[in-house]
Amino acid sequence: MGAGGKPVGNRKILIIEDEENISDILSHYLNNEGFQTRVAHCGNQGLQFVQEFAPDLILLDLMMPDMDGFEVCKRISANYIIPIIMITAKSDDIDKILGMELGADDYITKPFNIREVIVRIKTIFRRIDLISEAKADHREHKAMKIGDEIEIFKERREIYKNGTKIEFTNKEYELLVYLAERRGRVATREELLDQVWGYEYIGDGRTVDIHVRRIRKKLDEDKHSSVIETIFGVGYKLG
């Protein structure tokens, strides 16, 4: 068990995958690792199980018979803060980028190595545990302020603008907090990938750019008036 986190046996993973042989393999190996799993064979059933099963993480196939994974990802991200790993038979960058723009935290391309899937899952849970540990050790409940409008309440993992709560995905939240805690210092894209996504993550700098754009959009800002300043050719900083 990670500090401040759930025991492995209490971690619940929802597998949304219409190919039964793949879902069986995923479920079998994840159960052997001590996770609880449930399988949905279409998008609508997956959305239903999100409510009933309350998963801690979702493995989401891109291609399904009733609705594609992009739509499922969009609906889940609009209503829940649950890490999503998208599994796709397509290796096109545009599909991976679109998935992340809709709220996916990571992606794996078929055919995949089951050990890689397990490592990706454990990496996400380890990061969540570290955040929980920091929250448990955090005794100061004052908001971290960015300018006059934006407040970050780390103990609740909540962000407000002018008193209105703004919903962020896990990675959007972690990225903004990382920059806020190092205000005035430029963080390169490579540093942000390492510190926010983890050393095992195989994405590139576009992942950071996509998440910065999403943060700006949610805060109703553009790149010319955003609290996140673009340092061209390098990375980003919070002024």
Secondary structure, DSSP 8 states (H G I E B T S, - for coil): --TTS--GGG-EEEEE-S-HHHHHHHHHHHHHTT-EEEEESSHHHHHHHHHHH--SEEEEES--SSS-HHHHHHHHHHH----EEEEES---HHHHHHHHHTT-SEEEESS--HHHHHHHHHHHHHHHHHHHHHHHH------EEETTTEEEETTTTEEEETTEEE---HHHHHHHHHHHTTTTS-EEHHHHIIIII-TT----HHHHHHHHHHHHHHTT--TTT-SEEEETTTEEEE-
